[in-house]
Amino acid sequence: MTRLGDLERAVMDVLWDSVPATSDGVTVREVADALDGRELAYTTVMTVLDRLAGKGMVQREREGRAWRYRPAATREAHIAQLMLDALDLGGSRDAALVRFARSVTGTEADVLRAALGAEAGLTDPRPGGPALDEATDR
C-alpha cells in the first residue's frame, strides 16, 4: 500500500470522516467544500481523487456527468495494511513485532492481548471482555 501525501491524506480524512459505509459517496465539489481553508481548485481535488482511485484507495461511481467517491476501506483497515507493509520492508519480521510490542502503552497492550485472544477463540475481543463460551460462540 502506498503512503499518502499530505493532500491525499486530507482528502481521505474527508472521505473517512464524512462518508458512511452505506452512503453512495460524495462528489468532488463536496470534498473541495469540506477542505475549507485550503483554497484548492476544483480540478486539483478532482486530480487527487482520480489518483486515489487509481491506487485503489477510493471507489467511484458515475452519477450523470459527475463521479461519486467513497473510501475503498476503513481508516483502520488502511492503517493496519500500512503496518503490515512496514513489517515486509526487510529484516526480521519477528524482531520488528517484538520491538513494536515493547513500545506500546499498557492500554494498547491490553487491546492487542484481547484481539489475539479473540482470534484464538479464547476471549471477548473487547479489552477486559469475558471469555467466550466456545460451545455457543464459535
C-alpha positions in Angstrom: 0.0 0.0 0.0 1.3 3.4 -0.9 2.0 6.0 1.7 -0.2 9.0 1.2 0.9 12.6 0.6 -0.4 15.5 2.7 -3.2 16.4 0.3 -4.2 12.8 -0.4 -4.3 12.2 3.4 -6.5 15.3 3.8 -8.9 14.1 1.1 -9.0 10.6 2.6 -9.7 12.2 6.0 -12.7 14.0 4.5 -14.0 10.7 3.0 -13.4 8.6 6.2 -15.0 11.3 8.4 -18.0 12.2 6.2 -18.9 9.2 4.1 -20.8 6.4 5.9 -20.2 2.9 4.6 -23.8 2.8 3.4 -23.5 6.1 1.5 -23.4 6.5 -2.2 -20.3 8.7 -1.7 -19.6 12.3 -2.2 -18.8 14.5 -5.3 -15.6 16.4 -6.0 -17.4 19.6 -5.1 -18.4 18.2 -1.7 -14.9 17.1 -0.9 -13.5 20.5 -2.1 -16.0 22.3 0.2 -15.0 20.1 3.1 -11.4 21.1 2.6 -12.3 24.6 3.6 -9.3 26.8 4.4 -7.1 25.1 1.8 -8.4 27.1 -1.1 -7.9 24.3 -3.6 -9.0 24.4 -7.2 -11.8 22.0 -8.1 -9.5 20.4 -10.7 -6.8 19.8 -8.0 -9.3 17.9 -5.8 -10.6 16.0 -8.9 -7.0 15.0 -9.8 -6.3 13.9 -6.2 -9.5 11.8 -6.2 -8.6 10.3 -9.6 -5.1 9.3 -8.3 -6.6 7.8 -5.2 -9.0 5.8 -7.4 -6.0 4.6 -9.4 -4.3 3.5 -6.2 -7.4 1.6 -5.1 -7.9 3.8 -2.1 -11.3 5.1 -3.2 -14.2 3.6 -5.2 -16.0 5.8 -7.6 -19.3 5.5 -9.4 -20.6 7.6 -12.2 -23.7 9.7 -11.4 -24.8 11.6 -14.5 -21.8 13.6 -15.6 -20.1 13.5 -12.2 -18.4 10.9 -10.1 -19.3 9.9 -6.5 -16.4 8.8 -4.3 -16.2 6.7 -1.2 -13.3 5.1 0.7 -12.4 1.6 -0.5 -11.6 0.6 3.1 -11.9 2.0 6.6 -9.2 4.2 8.1 -8.4 1.3 10.5 -8.0 -1.2 7.7 -5.7 1.2 5.8 -3.6 1.7 8.9 -3.4 -2.0 9.6 -2.3 -2.6 6.0 0.4 0.1 6.4 1.7 -1.6 9.5 1.8 -5.0 7.7 3.6 -3.4 4.7 6.2 -1.9 7.2 6.8 -5.4 8.5 7.6 -6.5 5.0 10.3 -3.9 4.5 13.0 -6.4 5.3 14.9 -7.7 8.2 13.3 -9.9 10.8 9.6 -9.6 11.0 9.6 -11.2 14.4 12.1 -8.8 15.8 10.1 -5.8 14.5 6.9 -7.2 16.1 8.7 -7.7 19.4 10.1 -4.2 19.3 6.6 -2.8 18.5 5.0 -4.8 21.3 7.5 -3.4 23.7 6.8 0.1 22.6 3.0 0.2 23.1 1.3 1.6 26.2 -0.4 -0.6 28.8 -3.8 0.1 27.4 -2.6 -0.7 23.8 -1.1 -3.9 25.1 -4.4 -4.9 26.6 -6.1 -4.2 23.3 -3.6 -6.4 21.5 -3.9 -9.2 24.1 -7.7 -9.1 23.8 -7.5 -9.2 20.0 -5.1 -12.1 19.9 -7.2 -14.0 22.5 -10.3 -13.4 20.4 -8.5 -14.6 17.3 -7.6 -17.8 19.1 -11.2 -18.0 20.3 -10.3 -17.6 23.9 -11.7 -14.2 24.9 -14.1 -11.5 24.0 -12.4 -9.1 21.5 -13.1 -6.1 23.8 -10.3 -5.4 26.4 -11.4 -6.9 29.7 -14.3 -8.7 28.0 -15.4 -12.1 29.3 -14.1 -15.4 27.9 -16.1 -16.7 25.1 -18.1 -19.9 25.6 -16.6 -22.0 22.9 -19.6 -24.2 22.8 -22.0 -21.4 21.9 -20.0 -18.6 20.4 -17.8 -20.4 18.0 
